[in-house]
């Protein structure tokens, strides 16, 4: 077996070990289940169990394709059969617990459930951001996840951990993939993620570099101009948030932004800038925002105005044709 295949095999075995570790936590939960303290975790445990089942089958299938001996294949098939038995047995226990808990909750409050009870039964209808490990997306993900999930007082710790796992992909998921999904491990997983991606020096370098990489607009376009100004200004705000004194970067920022403008907009900006004593970055942003508004108002015309203009053009063209024909007849008469 080649070195690459060996490395892949070792990685798959590590993933399977992580799956089995998380599965063992769920079976331990069923063994030590206490209705009063654990009932609220049942829906999340069931969802996580289903996710582990899917992931196990995927990893196991890859492992089986890499083995070329009958002995190894028999061992993998035996592992698959054993895991399947344990999965169905554990799922049955969790569903029984959940059914009993749901009936008791309904009996205690048959007409209406409080918001806290509802949050234990189903996941909130919130579109959570997905973070795949790109550093330039980290701050947006961190702030969104922190406000929607991490700082929420209506979610249990295990629910927060479930949301965290389902909100990660790619390199970001690999950071915490080996951590078992348990209540006491959520804080560990969140801290590992924050420590890994909250790297101010690297984030600053990425956002500074992006200021130099905006594409130049080829011709006047309200949409493209609005997008450029919005994204450029956002990068500057993020750098300020990271501790950079961007209020002293006026000359650099104005140069970088103005050189990305279309020729007409840049000419108009340079003419406007000549009228100012001290040109600041805020001045060019405000100028371009006003220009976007003007371009949008020029492009947009109500249907009635457009129809009027079409009719007006048609009348003008027909009038010109008749004038030309009359002139032609007069010239013929003059010529005798």
Buried (B, 14 or more C-beta within 10 A) or exposed (E): EEEEEEEBBEEBEEBBEBBBBBBEBBBEBBEEBEEEEBBBBBBBBBBBBEBBBEBBBEBBEBBBEBBEEEEEEEEBEEBBEEBEEBBEEBBEBBEEBBEEBBEEBEEEEEEEBEEEEEBBBEBBEEEBEBBEBEBEBBBEBBEBBEEBBBEBEEBBBBBBBBBBBBBBEEBBBEBBBEBBBBBEBBEBBBEEBEEBBEEEEEBBEBBBEBBEEBEEBEEBBBEBBBBBBBEBBEBBEBBEEBEBEBEEBBEEBBEBBBEBBBEEBBEBBEEBBEEEEEBBBEBBBEBBBEBBEEBEEEEEEEEEEEEEEEEEEEEEEEEEEEEEEEEEEEEEEEEE
